Amino acid sequence: MDIFELIPKRRAVFPPQFNDRPIAKTDLEKVLEAANWAPTHRRTEPWRFKVLQGDSKTRLGEFLSTKYQETDPRPKQIKIKKLQENPQRSATVIAICMQRDPQERLPEWEEVAATAMAVQNMWLCCTAMGIGSYWSSPGLIRYMDEFFALNEGERCLGFFYMGYYDEEPPLVERGAVSEKVRWLD
Ligand SMILES: Cc1cc2nc3c(=O)[nH]c(=O)nc-3n(C[C@H](O)[C@H](O)[C@H](O)COP(=O)(O)O)c2cc1C
């Protein structure tokens, strides 16, 4: 597909829309390989991914819903359920992590930006492959070192929920780009 057609077709597709079809490991590897080609200042390649399948998705859902109940003074039933169910509803969840350069040769935002570009590569590949996906960034990601035992300087930036889906996601709009651009001579 032409890249100019693909980009506006990319949508956030959420776990309640996913069906039961699993994603082949070879397809996950293709998506991850595309992520690895993101641009990277000083070639730090800061993106790190944890691929959760099978029971690990259930454990993630339990961890998130338990942590939410422990840390929120007024936890809402609907959110407890959502945190528990979203990983299980997904064929695969990829935790999006960023490894800070040990020598801090560049500001952290550049490593977050490079990781986000890796995620965009994954998201576009998913679109091309008919896989629904979206980046979720709950406040609970600050506790993910308790779940994954992250390396020194490694930070979780969210979860990339993935699954096949049956119904086309609703069309979305964007404000005119002309309102966000200033041309200079
Ligand atoms: C860094 C980042 C974090 C996001 N976190 C969330 C989130 O926590 N919850 C959510 O519903 N959507 C999240 N999204 C997805 C947006 O909701 C979605 O991209 C937006 O609604 C625009 O829709 P579209 O992606 O279909 O164009 C996130 C997107 C980005 C780029």
The ligand as a Tripos MOL2 file, in Angstrom:
@<TRIPOS>MOLECULE
LIG
   31    33     1     0     0
SMALL
NO_CHARGES

@<TRIPOS>ATOM
      1 C1          1.8500    8.3290   23.4390 C.3       1 LIG1
      2 C2          0.4220    7.8980   23.2990 C.ar      1 LIG1
      3 C3         -0.2590    7.4450   24.4050 C.ar      1 LIG1
      4 C4         -1.5940    7.0500   24.3010 C.ar      1 LIG1
      5 N1         -2.2480    6.6100   25.4220 N.ar      1 LIG1
      6 C5         -3.5540    6.2870   25.3400 C.ar      1 LIG1
      7 C6         -4.2620    5.8700   26.4820 C.ar      1 LIG1
      8 O1         -3.7080    5.7440   27.5920 O.2       1 LIG1
      9 N2         -5.5710    5.5770   26.3600 N.ar      1 LIG1
     10 C7         -6.2310    5.6890   25.1530 C.ar      1 LIG1
     11 O2         -7.4310    5.4290   25.1040 O.2       1 LIG1
     12 N3         -5.5680    6.0180   24.0270 N.ar      1 LIG1
     13 C8         -4.2530    6.3230   24.0910 C.ar      1 LIG1
     14 N4         -3.5760    6.6780   22.9660 N.ar      1 LIG1
     15 C9         -4.2350    6.5330   21.6350 C.3       1 LIG1
     16 C10        -5.0640    7.7330   21.2910 C.3       1 LIG1
     17 O3         -6.2620    7.7100   22.0420 O.3       1 LIG1
     18 C11        -5.4140    7.7190   19.8000 C.3       1 LIG1
     19 O4         -4.2400    7.6810   19.0380 O.3       1 LIG1
     20 C12        -6.2460    8.9450   19.4610 C.3       1 LIG1
     21 O5         -7.5460    8.7790   19.9490 O.3       1 LIG1
     22 C13        -6.3310    9.2590   17.9870 C.3       1 LIG1
     23 O6         -6.9620    8.1950   17.3010 O.3       1 LIG1
     24 P1         -6.2280    7.4670   16.1010 P.3       1 LIG1
     25 O7         -4.9570    6.8710   16.6490 O.co2     1 LIG1
     26 O8         -7.2060    6.3940   15.6330 O.co2     1 LIG1
     27 O9         -5.9610    8.4730   15.0260 O.co2     1 LIG1
     28 C14        -2.2570    7.0880   23.0450 C.ar      1 LIG1
     29 C15        -1.5440    7.5470   21.9110 C.ar      1 LIG1
     30 C16        -0.2320    7.9540   22.0450 C.ar      1 LIG1
     31 C17         0.4980    8.4650   20.8170 C.3       1 LIG1
@<TRIPOS>BOND
     1     1     2 1
     2     2     3 ar
     3     2    30 ar
     4     3     4 ar
     5     4     5 ar
     6     4    28 ar
     7     5     6 ar
     8     6     7 ar
     9     6    13 1
    10     7     8 2
    11     7     9 ar
    12     9    10 ar
    13    10    11 2
    14    10    12 ar
    15    12    13 ar
    16    13    14 ar
    17    14    15 1
    18    14    28 ar
    19    15    16 1
    20    16    17 1
    21    16    18 1
    22    18    19 1
    23    18    20 1
    24    20    21 1
    25    20    22 1
    26    22    23 1
    27    23    24 1
    28    24    25 2
    29    24    26 1
    30    24    27 1
    31    28    29 ar
    32    29    30 ar
    33    30    31 1
@<TRIPOS>SUBSTRUCTURE
     1 LIG1         1 GROUP 0 **** ****
